[in-house]
Amino acid sequence: MNPITFVDVQDNDAIFEGAGWDALIVVTSSIDAIGIDEISLLARHGAKVDARVGRSATLLFAPGLAGGRLIVAPVLGHDKDVEDVRIYADAARQGIALAKDAGARKPLLIISPSNAPQYRQSLSVAALACGQELWQALELREAVALTYGIDTIGLLVSDVQAKVLNAIEAGRHLARDLCGTEPERMSAPAFAQYCLEAYQDSGLSVSVIEDRDVLERDYPLLSAVGRSSFAVSRHQPRVVKVEYCADDEITRSYFFAGKGVVYDTGGADIKVGGGMAGMSRDKGGAAAIAGLMKTLAILKPKGIRVVAELGLVRNSIGSEAFVTDEIISSHAGARVRIGNTDAEGRLVLADLLSHLRIKAANAVAPQLFSVATLTGHVVRCYGNYTAVVENAVARSQRVAEQLQEVSEVWAEPIEVSRLRREDYKMLIDPSAAADIVSSNNAPSSVTARGHQYPAAFLLKASGLEAHGLKSDKPLAYTHVDIAGSATEGSPLYGKPTAAPLVSLFQYMCADQ
């Protein structure tokens, strides 16, 4: 099923019956702010007979307007200091859900503008929120031939803005499908195949590594995580490589490593007490980057090169499973003692980053990122917010700061954490037999600095530590932990968000 389509509407008479739309959804901070007389007069009249109008999403009978339906979706708390643009997303989701329940199939969405700078992207945020609300799980769509009901939404925007929103939603739709689908339907091979089908005729350069000898040679830590899965063909690991390169002169280069643990049992350090439920969502980082590449392929932004590696692996239990205390050399040559097999994501990322490091060393203005549902600690610290941790080179370039600024206005707010010297001390192997230890043997959620020190591990295990501020080739690196933001609602089976796809896209392409 295709994602929701946004259609640009230029005709001021589109609000009336007969223009092709079957409902009006007005997202507004107040009835007085609507700004369209025919709508505001009807809304004021409705408020006199129904006190809910202006307080919650309300459907009004609207003769002469599109479909005879007017839905007023109020933006609550817009004048509060603590609020952000997500209040527009909340209102839009309530409005589109009501429109769908009322039988609308082709609504026109109208956003009352705000002069406040934090709301400058409120229209786009509201539109994308409708896509989030209407998405249904791939398994359900395939099982019952489900249709969304609403598949087209009109917007009072330019054709260029509609094109951008459609491309972003196409990427988010792909990311939600990849992240939110159960571990047999979206196993590592199935994930790779789903990407290949999504990228067909896109212009992206795509390849998939599946040969065991190649994986064990080039991605030794990733292969250790998947060691017990090699015996089952449908569970075998994959590495998906994707590259977008603009046709004009390249002025900036971006490199992304995406964690795609399609199911995490914890391995030999098995998850207990129900902790395994929801671990099919441990592929949210790879899913978000896969969706980002889809968006780039559609819009073809100028001047940038984007390279991604997605590590797809099942952390299985079995006689072949890797175990704590093993010492395994990473692709970069770091000898890693395994501290806990349930800290597998950083192992997958380290090898991906090592390959990307080599490419970035010869690239124009490179920046590297890892994106992963990595730690429970980040959820303990920040709840459902994304957190970023950067090296000194990225900090000197204000990567996290700029990414945070973008995320605020695009409804994907990010918290910034700081890498400290204590994070490196946690990696010391007391026996000195290994160069570093991958983790301690306690859950990250009860470990001090449990989401910060994995960034130190990734720097050392991938070889990126050698590319600091004073090196011959400094490389900016930012680790993005989305364990709290990859899904909404229930942390187990809540709807995937595709975060931080929008923020990363806008960060890379804000000047276009």
N, C-alpha and C positions, 0 to 999 in steps of 0.2 A: 504494500500500500504506500502511495506517495504521501509526503508531508502536506500539511495545510498550505494552500496557495494564497498569497497576498496580492490583491489587485489594486493598482493605483486608480483613484477616482478623481477626475478633474472637473466634473460637472456639478455645479452647486445644487442642481435640481435632483441629484441622486438620492436625496433624503425622502423624496415623494414616491407614492405608489406608482407602479408602472415603470420604474427606472431599472428594474431587474434585481433589486435587493428585497429580502423578505423580513428584515428586522433592523432596527436601529439600536445600537448599544452605545450609550453615551457615558464615558468615564470622566467624571468631573469632581472638583473639590467642593462645588456648591451649585445649586440650581441657577443662581445669578451669574455664574461664570460660564454657563453653556455657550452663550454668544450667538445662538441661532434662534431667532424669534419664534419660529414655528414650533421648535422643540421646547424652549424655555417656558413659553406660555402654557403648553400642555403639561409640562412637569410641575409648574406652580399650581395648576388646577388639581393635578393628582395629589400633590402634597396636602391640599385642603381636606381631601376625603380619605387619605391614607397616610398616617403618620410615619410609615416606614420609608416613604420616599425621601431620599437624601440621607437616610440612616443605614440602609442596607439595599442590596440590589433588588430592584422592584420592576415588575412588568406592568405597563400601562396600555390600555386600549387606545390606539392612536389612528383614528380614521384619516385617510389621506396621506399618511406617512408610510414608509416602506413596510409592506407586509401587514400594516395595521398594528405593528408591535413597536413599542418604545420601552427600552430597558434603561433605567437610570442606575448606574453603578457608582456609588459615591466613593471618593478618595478620602479616607478618614485619617485625621491627624496630620494633614499636610503642613500645618503651621507649627508643629512641635519640633523642637531642636533635635530630638533624638531620631526622628524619622528620616527615611531615605526613599529613593525612587521605587523601592519594592512595594510601597503602598499603591502605586499605579498598577503594578503587576497583580496585587491582591484583588483590586477592584475589577480589573479586566477579566480575571479568571472567574470571579463570581458572575460577572455579566455574561460571559460566553457560555458558562454552564447553564445559566437560566435560559438563555436563548435556545440552546440545544434541547433542553427539557420541554420548551414551549413548542418545539417543532420547526424552528428556523433551520434553514440549510445554507443560506447565503446572506449572512448579516453584514451590515456596514458598521464599522467601528469608528467612533468619533471620540477624540481625546481633547478635552478642554485644556488649552495651553497654560503653562505657569511660567512666570518670569524668574522664579528661583533657580539659580544655577545648578543646584543638585538635581533638578527635575528636567534638565534640558534634553534628556533622551527619553522622556516619559512616553512619547508615542511609540517609539520602537520597542521599549521595554514592555509596554502593554500588549503590543501585537505579538511579540515572542511569547509572552505569558499565555496567550490564547493557545499557541501551539503546544506549550507544556501541558495545559489543562486537557486538551483534546487527545493527546497521544494515548494509545492503548498498547498493551504488551504484545510483542510479536507472537508469542505462543497463542494468545487468545485470538489474534487476527487470523492466524493460520488455521486454528482449530474450528472456528465457526464462520469463516469468511466475513469477518466483521468489517463494517464500514464506519467511518467517523460520523456520518450524518452531515456535519458541517465540514466541507472540504475547501471552501473559498470564503475569504474575508476581505471586504472592501476597506480601503484606507484612503483618507484624504491626504495623499502624499504624491511626490513625483514618481515617475517610472523608474528613475535611478534608485530612489530610496526603496521602492518596492522590490527591485531586483536584489539589492543587498539583503533585505530581510528574508526574501525567499532562499537565498543562498545560505544564510546563517541557519535558517530553520531546516533546510535540507541536511546540513551538517549535524545539527542537534538531533534530528530524527534518526540519522544513522548511529550517532553516539548512544542514544537511548536504547535503540534496538540491540546494539552490541553489549552494553553494560547490563541491561535489565533482563536478559534472556537466560533461561536455566542452563545448567552446565553440560547437558547432553546436546541440546539444540545448538548451543554456542560453545562447543568445545574448542580447543586450540585450532584444529584443522578447519572446523566450521567457521570460526571467527575469521580466519585468513581467507576462506572462500567467500564469505559475505563481503569482505573488503574488496576482493577482486571484482565481484559483480557490481558493487557500488561505484568502483572506479573505472568501469569499462568505458572506453572512448572519452575519458576525461582529460587526456593529455598528461596525466601524472606518470612518472616513471615508477613502476611497482615490481617488486620481486619478492618471492617467498622462499626462505631457507627451511628445508624439512629433512635433509639428509643427516642421519645421526652422526656420522663421522665428521661432517662439517660443523654441526652444532657443538659437538664435544671439543673440537679443536678451537673453534673461534668464540664460543660462548660457554666456557667451562663451568662457571658458576650457575648460569641459567640451566645448563644440562644436568647439574647436580640436583637442582630443585626438581627437575622433571625425570630424574633417573628411574623412579618406580613407575612412571607412566609410559615409558618407551615400549614396554611389552604389550600394551593395548593400543592398537593402531588408531582408534578414534580419539585417543587421549594424548597422542604424541605431540611434543612441542613444535612450535613454529616461531620463526622470526620474520616479520613482515617489514620490508624496507620500502618507503614511499618518499618521493622527491618531487617538489614543485620548483620550477625555475622560470622566472619572468623572461620574456623575450628581449627586453631592453637591457641596458647596463645594470648590473647588480651593484647595489650600494650597501645592502645589509644581508646578513645570513643568519638563519635561525636553525637550531638543531634540537630535536625533541626525542627524549626516551620515554616510552609509555609502558607502564607496568600492566601486563595483561594476564594476571593469575586467574584463569578461568574457573578454578575451584581451589580453595585452600582448606585442606583438612588439618593443617598444622604440621603434617608429615609425622615423623617419629615423635615429635613433641605435640602429640595430637590435641586438638581442641576438645575440651570436655565441658560438661554442664550446659549443653545446648549452644556452645560458642561456635559451632560449625554452621548453624543456620544463617543464611544470607551471604555465605562466602562465594556464591556465584557472582556477587557484585564486586569482587576484588579485582576486576578488570576495567574499572572505571577510568583509570588513567589512559590506558591504551585506547579505550573507546572514545574518550574526548579528543585525543590527538587524531584518531582515524576520522572523526567527524570534522575536525578543523581542516584536514587535508581536502576533504570533500568541498568545503566552503571555498577554500582557496582555488580549487580546480574550476569552480563555477565562475568566480569573480575575476580571476587572473590579475591580481594586483601587480603593479609595476615595481621594478627595482629590487625585488627580494628573491632570495632563494631559501627554501624551507625543506629540511631533510628530517625525516622521522624514522625511528626504529621502534617497532612494537614487539615486546617479548611476551609470547603467548605460551603459557605452561600450566599444567595441573600439578599441584603439590600433593601427590598421592602417597598413600601408605602401602607398604609391601616389603617383601624381602630385599628388594633392590633399593629401598629408600635411603637417602643420605641421612646421616645422623649427627647429632651434636658431638663435638670434639674432633671431627674430621678437619684436616687442613687441605685446602684446595686452592690452587693458583688461579687468579683471575686472568682475564684476557690481557690486562696491563702488566701482569707479572707479580702482583701482590699476593703473598701467601696468606690466605684467610682461614683462620680457625672458626669453625661454625659454633656459634654460641647458643643458638636456638633455631631449630628447623622451622619454627613458626615465624621467624623473621626473614622470610624468603624473598620478599619483594625487593629489598635492597640488593640482594644477590643478582636478581634478574636485571635490575637497572644498571648495576656496576659494569657488566659486560657491554650492554648497549652503549653506555656513556663512553666506554673506552674506544669503541669503534667511531663514535661521533667525534670524540676528541681528536682523532687522527685527521678526520675530514675538516674539522673546524680550524685546525692549525694552519691550513693553507687557504682559508676562506676569507672573504671580504667582510670586515666588521662583524665577527661571529659572536653569537650569544647561545649558550646551551641551557636546556631546561630538562628536568625530569618531572614527570607528572604521575602521581600514584595515590591510590588509597592505601597509605603506608602504615599509619600508626593509630592505635586507640588513644594514645596520649594527646594527639591533636584534637580529638573530640572532647577529651577531658578538659583541655585548656580552653578551647574556643567554640565548643558546641558544633553547630552546623556551618561553620565558616571555614573557608580555605585558608591555609597558612603557607607562607613562603619563607625559605631560608636561603640566603645567598652568600657567595664567597666575596672576598674583598674587592675583586675586580668588578663584579656585578654591582656591588655597593658604590664603587667609585663612579659607575655609569648610571646610578640611580634607577636600576632596573626594577627592584621591588617597589620603590616609592612611586614610580610612574605606573607600574602595573596596578598598584593599589588605587591610585587616582582614577584610572580608567574603570576599574571594577566597581567603584562606588556609583558611577553614573549609569552603569549598565546592569545593575541589580545582581552582581556577583561579588559582593564585598569580600575583601581579603585582609587577613591580619598578617603583619610582618614580624617575624622572629629573628633573633640575632645569633649568629654562630659565635661560640666562645671557645676559649682554650680548654675549658673543662670537657667540652665535647670530644676533643681528641684524646684526652686522658682516658676516657671510657673505652677506647679501642685497644689499649695496651694488653698484650697477652702476657700474663704473669710468668708463664714458663719460658718466654722468649723464643719458643719454637716457631711461632708464626709471626708475620709482620704485624698483623692486626687481628682482632676478634670482631666477628660480625655483629654481635650483640651480647647483652647479658642474658641470664636465663629466667628473667621475670617478665611479666607482661609490660608492654611499653606504658600502659595506662597508670601503672604504679611506679614507674621509673622516672626519677628526676631528669628533666631535659630529654624526655623520651621521644619527642618529635624533632628535636634539634640535632642531637648527636648522630642520627642516621645520615645527615647531610655531610658530616665529617667523614663518616665511613665511605660514602659515595665518592668524595673527593680523593681519598687515598686509594681505594680499591680500583678506581677507574683510571688513575694516573693524572687526574686533573689537578691534584695538589701541586704538581710540578709547574703548573701554568698560573702562578700567582702574580701579584702586582709587580714584583721585581724580577720576574723571569724574562727571558728573551721573547716569549710569546704568551703574554697574559690572555687568559680566556675567561670571559664572564660566565658564571654558572649559577643558576637559580633552581632550587628544589621546591616543588609545589606539592603539598600534601593535601589531598582532597577527601580524606577518609570521612570527614564530617559533612562535606558538601556534595558528594557524588549522588546521593539520593535524598529525597524529601520525605517527611512524615516518618514512617517506620524505618528504622535503620536496617531492618532485615529485608523487607519487600516493598519499601516505598518507591515511588516513581523516580527513575533516574533523571538527573537534572542536566547532564552534559557539561556541567561546570568543569573547568573554567574556559570553555571554548570561546564564548563571546568576548571575554576579557582579553584572551590571548590574541584573537583576531584583531580586535580594535587596537591593541597595543602595537601590533606589527604594522597595521595599515591605517592608523589614525590620520596620517597626513594625505590620504588619497580620497 
